[in-house]
């Protein structure tokens, strides 16, 4: 790591931490059904929550005009205290998004003025800026889908929003690693290829994690290793009248089945990477990165199993999502160490 890059690395790592925090709060927001509590979006005026009881009542009355209250919460003795609880998590989620924007843009301008960024890093930071803006748009796009007729967001849009956050984090972390390790060791291409496939299937698994969350598909078939007695694929997946594509992307049983299956593939690829790496002479960082990856994929797999068996309790569902974040971090680090 070059000394002049230290401040830039700290800046980008702080962005990684904030993105991680935003994903955690986003998970809480989803698991507490808080995402539709703020029915409008303003860049400045909703930076702070309502500060008086009159403002709270006004926000609550506005919330009552939308499907989530009219079709669900109106029947649940839903009070303004309940509303304040769900409002807090959505507001906090949006606040972190604003903070991330400021933490990125202001130092970026400063580093540009001070000429602390080379042309390659500037290009990468511009991509990060685009990803951040896209992430904000996808968040609005997702929430909007639950404010029209159906009091739930589209699981496709939820997965898009979630996956973009993970990708933004991974790319930011990659840029940090480029600065920390400007020189890379040439290694056996077959290891890098396996790591790349593992990353692709891990991203697919994250996408399907979004589908499962959006459809509440973790609340059914709470058995493992089979989806029910004697069935690896639940019969409902086969008996549905939709096309196979619809069954595996829109049906709860089908989505859960794919999520289960992708987990086996991800574990298998990382186990393959581990045993394949033993045939080559790697440096300490490369070896340690693969060992860490192997450990985390088993932790994530076990958490996934227990999250399913216990019917997705809040703390376990959140832990499973956080673990996925650490797994992606380890995957990014391992692939970087195995790249030329």
SULNORNOR-V991786 format. One record per backbone hydrogen bond with DSSP energy under -0.5 kcal/mol. CO is the residue of the C=O (numbers start at 1). NH is the residue of the N-H. Records with the same first field share a line. If there is no record, write none. Layout:
CO: NH, NH
This chain:
2: 5
3: 6
5: 9
6: 10
7: 11
8: 12
9: 13
10: 14
11: 15
12: 16
13: 17
14: 18
15: 19
16: 20
17: 21
18: 22
19: 23
20: 24
21: 25
22: 26
23: 27
24: 28
25: 29
26: 30
27: 31
28: 32
29: 34, 35
30: 33
34: 37
37: 39
42: 46
44: 47
52: 56
53: 57
54: 58
55: 59
56: 60
57: 61
58: 62
59: 63
60: 64
62: 65
63: 66
66: 69, 70
67: 71
68: 72, 73
69: 74
72: 75
73: 76, 78
79: 83
80: 84
81: 85
82: 86
83: 87
84: 88
85: 89
86: 90
87: 91
88: 92
89: 93
90: 94
91: 95
92: 96
93: 97
94: 98
95: 99
96: 100
97: 101
98: 102
99: 103
100: 104
101: 105
102: 106
104: 108
105: 109
106: 110
107: 111
108: 112
109: 113
110: 114
111: 116, 117
112: 115
118: 122
119: 123
120: 124
121: 125
122: 126
123: 127
124: 128
125: 129
126: 130
127: 131
128: 132
129: 133
130: 134
131: 135
132: 136
133: 137
134: 138
135: 139
136: 140
137: 141
138: 142
139: 143
140: 144
141: 145
142: 145
143: 146
144: 147
149: 151
150: 152
154: 158
155: 159
156: 160
157: 161
158: 162
159: 163
160: 164
161: 165
162: 166
163: 167
164: 168
165: 169
166: 170
167: 171
168: 172
169: 173
170: 174
171: 175
172: 176
173: 177
174: 178
175: 179
176: 180
177: 181
179: 2
188: 191, 192
189: 193
190: 194
191: 195
192: 196
193: 197
194: 198
195: 199
196: 200
197: 201
198: 202
199: 203
200: 204
201: 205
202: 206
203: 207
204: 208
205: 209
206: 210
207: 211
208: 212
209: 213
210: 214
211: 215
212: 216, 217, 218
213: 216
216: 219
217: 220
221: 223
228: 231
230: 232
231: 227, 228
232: 234
234: 237, 238
235: 239
236: 240
243: 247
244: 248
245: 249
246: 249, 250, 251
251: 255
252: 256
253: 257
254: 258
255: 259
256: 260
257: 261
258: 262
259: 263
260: 264
261: 265
262: 266
263: 267
264: 268
265: 269
266: 270
267: 271
268: 272
269: 273
270: 274
271: 275
272: 276
273: 277
274: 278
276: 279
277: 280
280: 282
283: 287
284: 288
285: 289
286: 290
287: 291
288: 292
289: 293
290: 294
291: 295
292: 296
293: 297
294: 298
295: 299
296: 300
297: 301
298: 302
299: 303
300: 304
301: 305
302: 306
303: 307
304: 308
305: 309
306: 310
307: 312
308: 311
313: 317
314: 318
315: 319
316: 320
317: 321
318: 322
319: 323
320: 324
321: 325
322: 326
323: 327
324: 328
325: 329
326: 330
327: 331
328: 332
329: 333
330: 334
331: 335
332: 336
333: 337
334: 338
336: 339
